[in-house]
C-alpha cells in the first residue's frame, strides 16, 4: 500500500513539470496510456447549480479525447442541487454497470467540480479533476452577493444539506485533483487549500488567473486530464489503489 500511495504522490508532483504530448490525434491513445479499452469521462458543467454553460463542451471535448477518454457530457437538474447529486450518482452507477466499475472518471468545472468531487469522494468514479469547486457550501458567500440572500433556497439547499453535501465534510475515497486560480473571486482558493490539506488523496494545483483560469490557459486542462489518464492507467495496472 505504501508503494501505491507513493505512486499517487509522485503523479501529483509531476503534474507541474510534465505536459501531455502536443498534437496527439483525437483517436490516438492518450499520453501515458497503453492500447486497450479507453476509460469513460463524465464531464459536468458549471453554472452555480442554476445555469447551463454553452462554452463547456467546446472548451473541453478535444482535451478529453487527446487524454484518451471517451467523453460523456452529463446533464443534471438545475435549481436543485440535492436532485443533481442523486441524478449524477445514478448516472455514474449506470456507466459503471455498462462499461466496468474501473472505467469511469469525472471532470467538472465550478459547480460541476463540486459534483465531480462528490462522485470521487463516494467512490463512484475512479478519480476526478475538479476546477474551482465549492468544497464548503457552509462558508461560500459569493452567490449571496451575486444572486441574493435567497440563493440557497433557489438551489434547494437547507443548511443541513449544505453541510452534508460539502465535499470538505465528506469522505474522499478516490484520487481528486483540484485546479484553482490564485485570483479566483467566485470560489476562494482557501476552500481548496483546506480541502487538500484534510485528505491525502486530494491534491491542489494552484494556477495563475481567476475563476476561469483553464480557459485563458488551455494547457491547464490538458495537463490536468493527463494526470487523470495516468491515474486511470495506474489503477488498471494495480500500481494505484482503488
N, C-alpha and C positions, 0 to 999 in steps of 0.2 A: 504493500500500500504506500509506503514511503516513496518508492521509486515512481509510482503513478502520480503522487502529489507533486514530486519534483518536476515531472514532465509538464504538468499543467502550469506550474510556476514559471518554467522556462519559456513556454509558449507565450505567456503574458509578457515576460521581459523582452522576448524577441520581437514582439509586435511593434515596438518603437524603432526597430532597426531593420526589419525585413519587410520589403514591399513585395506585393504579388507580381508575377511575371507580366510585363506590359504587352498589350496587343493580343492576348490569348483569344482565340475564336470562341464564340458562344457555345459551340457544340463540343469543344475540347474538354478534357478532364481538367478541373481547376487546379491551381497551384497546390502542390504537396499531396495530391490525391492520386491513387493508383486506379487503373481501369477497373470498372465494375459498376454495380448499381449506384446511381447518384442519390445522395440524400435529398430530402424534400425540405423546403424552407417556407414556413408561414411568414408572410410579410404583412405587418399591421401598421396602418397609417395613424398619424396623429390627428389633432383637432380638438383638444380639451374635452374629449368624450362627448362632444356636441356636434362636430362637423366632420365631413369627409375632407380629403386632401387630394385635389386633382393632380398635383405635382408629384405625389409619392411614387406611383408606379413608373412614370417616365424617368425618374432620377435614381431608381434602384434596380430595375429589371436587368440591365446589361451587367451590372456589377455582380448580381446574384448568379447569373449564368456563367460569367467568367470565373467565379469562385467554384463552380462545379455543382451548383444546386439546381434543383427543379423548383421554380417559384410557384407559390400558391398565394395569390392576393386574397386575403381573407377579410370579408366584411363582418361587422358586428353591430348590434343595436346601438344607436346614438341616443343620448339623453337618458341613459340608464346604465351606469357602469356595472352594477351587480349583474344585470342581464347580459352585458357584454362579456363579463368573465365567464359566466355559465356557458354562453354560446361558444366561446373560444376553447374552453375545456372540452366541450363535446366535439368540436371540430378536430382538436388535437388527438382525441381518442379515436375518431373515425380514421384519420390519416395513419395512425399507428396500426390499427387493425388492417388497413388496406395495404400498407407498404412495409410494415415491420416496426416494432417498438423502438428499434435503434436507428431509424432512418428519418426522424422528424426533428427539425430545429426551428428556431424563430428569430426574426429580426423585427424590431418595432421602433418607431420614432415618437418621442414625446409621450402622449397618452398611450400610443401603441407600444412604446417602450415599457411603460408600466405593465401593460398586459403581457408583453413578452417575458418580463421579469417574473411575473406571477406564474406563467407556464413553466419556466425553468425552475422556479422555487418549488413548485408542486411535483416536479419530476415528470411532467407530461411531454416535454421535449428534451432532447439530449444535451442541449445547451442553447444559449441565446446571446444576441447582442441587443442592447437597449441604448438608444441615443437619447440623452437628456430625459430619462424617465422621472416621473414623480414617484419617489420611493417612500415618501411620508406624506400621506394625504391629510394628516392632522395639522401639520405646520405649513402646508402650501397655501400662501395668501394671495399670490398673483391673480388668480381668477376672480377673487372677491373685488379687486380693484378694476379688472378688465370687464367683467360681466355683471357685477353687482353682488350684493350681500346674499342673495338667494341662489347663488351658483350651485352650491352643493345640493340644494333641493332640486334644481333643474337637472342634475345628473343622478338623482335618486340615491344620494349618499347621506344617510343619517350618520351621526357621529360614530356610532358603533360600527357601521360599515366602513367608514374612513379608517378606523383603526384596524379592522380585520383584513382589509384589502390593501393595506400599505405593505409593499414588499419588504421594507425595513423591519416590519414587525412579524414576519412570517419565516418559515424555513427557507433555506437556499440549497436545494438538493443538487442541482446541476450547474456546470460552469456558466458563468454570466460575465460578459464584458460590458462595462458602462463606458460610453463615449460622451464626454461632456465638454462644451465650450467654456473656457475660463471666464468669459464675459457674459455668460447667459443671465439674462434678467427675467426670464419667464420661469425657469426652474433653477434655483440657486445651486451652484456646484457643491455647496456644503451638503446638500442632500445625498449626492453620490459619494462624497467623501465619507460620510457617516455610514452609508450602506456598505461600501467596500471595506471599511475598517472593521465591520462587525463580522463578516463572513469570509472564510478562507477561499471559497470558490467564486467570490465576486471580485472582479478586478476593474480598476478605474483607469481609463486613458484620458487624461486631460489634454485638450487640443486648443489651439488659438481660435478665437471667434466667439460668436454668441449662440443663440438657440438653434440656428440652422447652419452650424459650422460645417457640417458634412456636405452641404450644397454649395457653399463657397469654395470648398476644397474637396473635390470628389475622391481624392486619394484616401481620405479618411475612411470613407465607406468601403473602398476596395480593400484596404488593409484590415479593416475590422471583419469583413466577411472571409478574408483569407484566414484570419485567426479561427473563425468558426469552422471553416473547412478543415483546418488542422485538428481541431477538437473532434470533429466527426471521424476523421481518419484514425486518430489515436484511439477513440472508443472502438472503432471497427477492428483495430489490431490488438486491443486489450491493453494498451500502454496508458490509457486514461480511464479511471474507474467511472462506472455509472452508479 
